[in-house]
Amino acid sequence: MAKTTSVETLSTYKRIMRDLEQGKYKPCYLLMGEEPFYVDQITSFIAAHALTEDEKAFNQMVIYGQDATVMQIADNARRYPLMASRQVIIVKEAQQLKGIEGLASYFKAMNPSCVLVLCLMGKSLDKRTELWKTALKYCEVLESVPLRDYQMQEWITAYLKEKNTRIEPQAASLLADFLGTDLQRVVMELDKLFILIPEGTLAISTDMVENSVGINRDFSPFTMFRHLTDGNFSGVQPIVQYFSDNEKKYPLVMIISLLYTHLSRILKYHTLRMENPSLTEDAVGKLMGSNYYFFKETLRASRFFTFSRTVRAMELLCIYDSLYKSSDRGEATDGELLMEMVCKMMA
């Protein structure tokens, strides 16, 4: 069976939310996958809106997988609501439910007056099992797949557009570069933006992002990487010092992760070029699946980071990631480790 894509995840999520907002509830929701944002959003909406406050006391139940059995869940789901049109049962951490395969029997004969929500966090069902096949037939299923880093700028722009707000491309890129692919964190920072920006603001600028999130575009990991690929050590040095002075905001592990993301794109570019020497640059960009903005940066960076230099740089990331987590680092600070690693990359 083909893997679910992040595009399919978003499409399914929007469809489910549209139905819920119209008051259309299904007897069972199977919510699973590595990206918790969509799972939490659907679960929170059902918990808040499926019942009135008066109805919740007797008809809404939250259960944790490690504390329940399949039989208990099925028995509770089969009972009828008390003075309400439905009851709601939310099973959190359902991946810890022993014998979860036993729910297949309940799926085949569900109580229409019960809304059962199964939340598997960080995990999906085995798609070869009878439970998965039965769930697909009888339940509303969402597999929440994480976004790739190159999709984040577009996701941020689309999220704000739904709130009737535009964002400058550079500002969206800055947020995407700084916040990564953790949607919970991204949404938290975007919601903070709405609180801090002046009322009636229709477009979010780079300055607003810098003031709200605390990002400095002149001292960002992305700017450091641009100087690195230009061989501009005098540009890299003050940024590394800035990171060293602000270790809580820019921990070494985060810098290493962001550098790994950039270098992975470059390595993929070189690999595709070697495998397909006759392809044009645009054709390689399409094979990589990244948007034009990121491909332009990858292409630019590949001139300094040749294939062999890129492989060496990624080896250095692994070495310094281990040093960061090890006692073998001696008295070296994170800033000193970062400076040493960058110098070796530029050698």
C-alpha positions as CSV (number, residue, x, y, z in Angstrom):
1,M,0.0,0.0,0.0
2,A,1.4,3.4,-0.9
3,K,2.5,5.7,1.9
4,T,0.3,8.6,3.0
5,T,1.7,11.9,1.9
6,S,1.5,15.2,3.9
7,V,-0.7,16.6,1.1
8,E,-3.2,13.7,1.7
9,T,-3.0,14.3,5.4
10,L,-3.9,18.0,5.1
11,S,-6.8,17.1,2.6
12,T,-8.2,14.5,5.0
13,Y,-7.9,16.8,8.0
14,K,-9.7,19.7,6.2
15,R,-12.5,17.3,5.2
16,I,-13.0,16.0,8.7
17,M,-12.9,19.4,10.3
18,R,-15.4,20.7,7.7
19,D,-17.8,17.9,8.6
20,L,-17.3,18.5,12.4
21,E,-18.0,22.2,12.0
22,Q,-21.3,21.3,10.3
23,G,-22.2,19.0,13.2
24,K,-21.6,15.8,11.2
25,Y,-20.0,13.2,13.6
26,K,-19.0,9.7,12.7
27,P,-19.2,6.7,15.2
28,C,-15.4,6.3,15.2
29,Y,-12.3,8.4,14.4
30,L,-9.0,6.6,14.1
31,L,-6.3,9.3,14.4
32,M,-2.7,8.3,14.1
33,G,0.8,9.2,12.8
34,E,4.0,11.0,13.6
35,E,2.6,14.5,13.4
36,P,0.5,15.2,16.6
37,F,-0.8,18.6,15.5
38,Y,-3.7,17.3,13.3
39,V,-4.6,14.6,15.8
40,D,-4.8,17.1,18.6
41,Q,-6.8,19.6,16.6
42,I,-9.5,17.1,15.7
43,T,-9.6,15.6,19.2
44,S,-9.9,19.0,20.9
45,F,-12.7,20.1,18.6
46,I,-14.7,17.0,19.3
47,A,-14.1,17.3,23.0
48,A,-15.2,20.9,23.0
49,H,-18.2,20.8,20.6
50,A,-19.7,17.3,20.3
51,L,-21.6,17.8,23.6
52,T,-22.9,20.8,25.6
53,E,-21.3,21.6,28.9
54,D,-24.3,20.1,30.7
55,E,-24.1,16.9,28.7
56,K,-20.4,16.3,29.2
57,A,-20.6,15.3,32.9
58,F,-22.4,12.0,32.1
59,N,-21.6,11.4,28.5
60,Q,-17.9,12.3,27.9
61,M,-15.1,10.1,28.9
62,V,-11.3,10.3,28.4
63,I,-9.4,7.1,28.7
64,Y,-5.7,6.3,28.4
65,G,-4.6,3.3,26.5
66,Q,-2.3,1.9,29.2
67,D,-5.1,2.1,31.8
68,A,-7.8,0.4,29.7
69,T,-8.7,-2.9,27.9
70,V,-10.4,-3.3,24.6
71,M,-13.3,-4.9,26.3
72,Q,-13.8,-1.9,28.6
73,I,-13.7,0.5,25.7
74,A,-16.1,-1.6,23.6
75,D,-18.5,-2.0,26.6
76,N,-18.6,1.7,27.3
77,A,-19.1,2.5,23.6
78,R,-22.1,0.2,23.4
79,R,-24.0,1.9,26.2
80,Y,-26.5,4.6,25.3
81,P,-26.1,8.3,26.2
82,L,-27.9,9.8,29.3
83,M,-30.1,12.7,28.4
84,A,-28.1,13.5,25.3
85,S,-28.1,12.6,21.6
86,R,-24.6,11.1,21.8
87,Q,-21.8,10.1,24.1
88,V,-18.1,10.8,23.4
89,I,-15.2,8.4,24.4
90,I,-11.7,9.7,23.7
91,V,-8.9,7.1,24.0
92,K,-5.5,8.9,24.3
93,E,-2.2,7.1,23.8
94,A,-4.2,4.3,22.1
95,Q,-0.9,2.8,20.8
96,Q,-0.4,1.5,24.3
97,L,-3.7,-0.4,24.3
98,K,-3.0,-4.1,24.6
99,G,-4.8,-6.3,22.1
100,I,-6.0,-3.3,20.1
101,E,-6.7,-5.7,17.3
102,G,-9.8,-6.8,19.2
103,L,-11.5,-3.5,18.3
104,A,-12.1,-4.8,14.8
105,S,-15.2,-6.6,16.2
106,Y,-16.6,-3.4,17.6
107,F,-15.9,-1.5,14.3
108,K,-18.2,-3.9,12.5
109,A,-21.1,-3.2,14.8
110,M,-20.7,0.3,16.2
111,N,-23.1,2.1,18.4
112,P,-24.3,5.1,16.2
113,S,-25.0,7.2,19.3
114,C,-21.3,7.0,20.4
115,V,-18.4,9.0,19.1
116,L,-15.3,6.9,19.7
117,V,-12.0,8.8,19.2
118,L,-8.8,6.6,19.1
119,C,-5.6,8.7,19.2
120,L,-2.3,6.9,18.4
121,M,0.5,9.3,19.1
122,G,3.7,9.0,17.1
123,K,2.6,5.7,15.6
124,S,0.4,4.2,12.9
125,L,-1.4,0.9,12.7
126,D,0.2,-1.9,10.8
127,K,-1.5,-1.7,7.4
128,R,-1.3,-5.4,6.8
129,T,-3.6,-6.2,9.7
130,E,-7.3,-7.0,9.8
131,L,-7.8,-4.1,12.2
132,W,-6.5,-1.6,9.6
133,K,-8.6,-3.0,6.8
134,T,-11.7,-3.0,9.1
135,A,-11.0,0.6,10.3
136,L,-10.7,1.8,6.7
137,K,-14.1,0.3,5.9
138,Y,-16.0,1.5,9.0
139,C,-14.1,4.4,10.6
140,E,-13.0,7.9,9.8
141,V,-9.2,7.5,9.4
142,L,-6.5,10.2,9.5
143,E,-2.8,9.3,9.2
144,S,-0.9,12.4,10.2
145,V,2.3,12.6,8.2
146,P,5.0,15.3,9.1
147,L,5.7,18.0,6.6
148,R,9.1,18.2,5.0
149,D,11.2,21.3,5.7
150,Y,10.8,22.7,2.2
151,Q,7.0,22.6,2.6
152,M,7.0,24.8,5.8
153,Q,7.1,28.2,4.1
154,E,4.1,27.3,2.0
155,W,2.3,25.8,5.0
156,I,2.8,29.0,7.1
157,T,1.6,31.2,4.2
158,A,-1.5,29.0,3.8
159,Y,-2.3,28.9,7.5
160,L,-2.2,32.7,7.7
161,K,-4.2,33.1,4.6
162,E,-7.0,31.1,6.2
163,K,-7.0,33.8,8.9
164,N,-7.2,36.6,6.2
165,T,-3.6,37.6,6.8
166,R,-0.7,37.7,4.4
167,I,3.0,37.3,5.2
168,E,6.0,38.5,3.3
169,P,7.9,35.6,1.6
170,Q,11.1,36.4,3.5
171,A,9.3,36.5,6.8
172,A,7.7,33.1,6.1
173,S,11.1,31.7,5.1
174,L,12.6,33.1,8.3
175,L,10.0,31.4,10.4
176,A,10.3,28.2,8.6
177,D,14.1,28.2,8.9
178,F,14.0,29.0,12.6
179,L,11.0,26.9,13.8
180,G,11.5,23.7,11.7
181,T,8.7,21.3,11.0
182,D,7.1,21.1,14.5
183,L,3.6,22.4,13.7
184,Q,2.7,22.8,17.3
185,R,5.5,25.2,17.8
186,V,4.9,27.0,14.5
187,V,1.2,27.6,15.3
188,M,2.1,28.7,18.8
189,E,4.5,31.3,17.4
190,L,2.0,32.4,14.7
191,D,-0.8,32.8,17.3
192,K,1.7,34.9,19.4
193,L,2.2,37.1,16.3
194,F,-1.6,37.8,16.2
195,I,-1.5,39.0,19.8
196,L,1.5,41.3,19.3
197,I,0.9,42.8,15.9
198,P,-1.2,46.0,15.7
199,E,-4.9,45.4,15.2
200,G,-6.0,45.5,11.6
201,T,-2.7,44.3,10.3
202,L,-3.2,42.6,6.9
203,A,0.4,41.6,6.1
204,I,3.1,40.3,8.5
205,S,6.5,41.7,7.8
206,T,10.0,40.4,8.5
207,D,10.4,43.1,11.2
208,M,7.2,41.8,12.9
209,V,8.5,38.3,12.9
210,E,11.9,39.3,14.3
211,N,10.3,41.3,17.1
212,S,7.7,38.6,18.0
213,V,9.8,35.4,17.8
214,G,13.1,37.0,18.7
215,I,14.8,36.1,15.4
216,N,17.6,38.3,14.1
217,R,17.8,37.9,10.3
218,D,21.5,38.9,10.4
219,F,22.3,36.3,13.0
220,S,20.1,33.3,11.8
221,P,21.3,29.8,11.0
222,F,20.2,30.4,7.4
223,T,22.4,33.5,7.2
224,M,25.3,31.6,8.7
225,F,24.9,28.9,6.1
226,R,24.9,31.4,3.3
227,H,28.2,32.9,4.6
228,L,29.5,29.3,5.0
229,T,28.8,28.5,1.3
230,D,30.4,31.7,0.2
231,G,33.6,30.8,2.1
232,N,33.1,34.0,4.1
233,F,34.6,33.2,7.4
234,S,34.4,36.9,8.6
235,G,30.6,36.6,8.1
236,V,30.4,33.3,9.9
237,Q,32.4,34.3,13.0
238,P,30.1,36.9,14.5
239,I,27.1,34.7,14.0
240,V,28.7,31.8,15.8
241,Q,29.6,34.2,18.6
242,Y,26.0,35.3,18.7
243,F,24.8,31.7,19.0
244,S,27.3,31.1,21.7
245,D,26.0,34.1,23.7
246,N,22.4,32.9,23.2
247,E,22.7,29.2,23.7
248,K,19.2,28.8,25.1
249,K,17.6,30.2,22.0
250,Y,20.2,28.6,19.6
251,P,21.3,25.3,21.2
252,L,24.0,23.5,19.3
253,V,21.7,20.5,18.6
254,M,19.3,22.8,16.8
255,I,22.1,24.4,14.6
256,I,23.4,20.9,13.8
257,S,19.9,19.8,12.8
258,L,19.3,22.8,10.5
259,L,22.8,22.4,8.9
260,Y,21.9,18.7,8.3
261,T,18.7,19.8,6.6
262,H,20.6,22.1,4.2
263,L,23.4,19.7,3.5
264,S,20.9,16.8,2.9
265,R,19.4,18.9,0.1
266,I,22.8,19.5,-1.5
267,L,23.8,15.8,-1.2
268,K,20.5,14.8,-2.9
269,Y,21.2,17.4,-5.7
270,H,24.7,16.0,-6.3
271,T,23.4,12.4,-6.3
272,L,20.7,13.2,-8.8
273,R,23.2,15.0,-11.0
274,M,25.6,12.1,-11.0
275,E,22.8,9.6,-11.7
276,N,21.2,11.8,-14.5
277,P,24.0,13.9,-16.0
278,S,21.8,14.8,-19.0
279,L,19.0,16.4,-17.0
280,T,18.6,20.2,-16.9
281,E,18.7,22.0,-13.5
282,D,14.9,22.6,-13.6
283,A,14.4,18.8,-14.2
284,V,16.6,18.0,-11.2
285,G,14.6,20.5,-9.1
286,K,11.4,18.7,-10.0
287,L,12.9,15.4,-9.1
288,M,14.0,16.8,-5.7
289,G,10.4,17.8,-5.1
290,S,11.4,21.1,-3.4
291,N,9.9,24.5,-4.2
292,Y,11.8,26.9,-6.4
293,Y,13.0,29.1,-3.5
294,F,14.8,26.2,-1.7
295,F,16.1,24.7,-4.9
296,K,17.7,28.1,-5.9
297,E,19.5,28.1,-2.5
298,T,20.6,24.5,-2.9
299,L,21.9,25.1,-6.4
300,R,23.9,28.1,-5.1
301,A,25.3,26.2,-2.1
302,S,26.3,23.2,-4.3
303,R,29.0,25.3,-5.9
304,F,30.9,25.5,-2.7
305,F,29.7,22.2,-1.2
306,T,30.9,19.8,-3.8
307,F,29.9,16.1,-3.4
308,S,33.0,15.2,-1.5
309,R,32.9,18.3,0.7
310,T,29.2,17.7,1.5
311,V,29.9,14.1,2.5
312,R,32.7,15.3,4.7
313,A,30.5,18.1,6.2
314,M,27.8,15.6,7.1
315,E,30.4,13.3,8.7
316,L,31.5,16.3,10.8
317,L,27.9,16.9,11.9
318,C,27.7,13.4,13.2
319,I,31.0,13.7,15.0
320,Y,30.1,17.0,16.7
321,D,26.6,15.8,17.5
322,S,28.2,12.9,19.4
323,L,30.6,15.3,21.1
324,Y,27.7,17.6,22.1
325,K,26.0,14.7,23.9
326,S,29.3,13.2,25.3
327,S,31.5,13.8,28.3
328,D,34.5,13.6,25.9
329,R,34.1,17.2,24.9
330,G,36.2,18.3,27.9
331,E,35.7,21.9,28.8
332,A,34.8,23.0,25.3
333,T,31.6,25.2,25.2
334,D,28.9,24.7,22.6
335,G,30.1,27.9,20.8
336,E,33.7,26.5,20.7
337,L,32.5,23.2,19.3
338,L,30.4,25.0,16.6
339,M,33.3,27.2,15.6
340,E,35.7,24.2,15.4
341,M,33.1,22.3,13.3
342,V,32.5,25.2,10.9
343,C,36.2,25.9,10.4
344,K,36.7,22.2,9.4
345,M,33.8,22.5,7.0
346,M,35.4,25.5,5.4
347,A,38.9,24.1,5.2
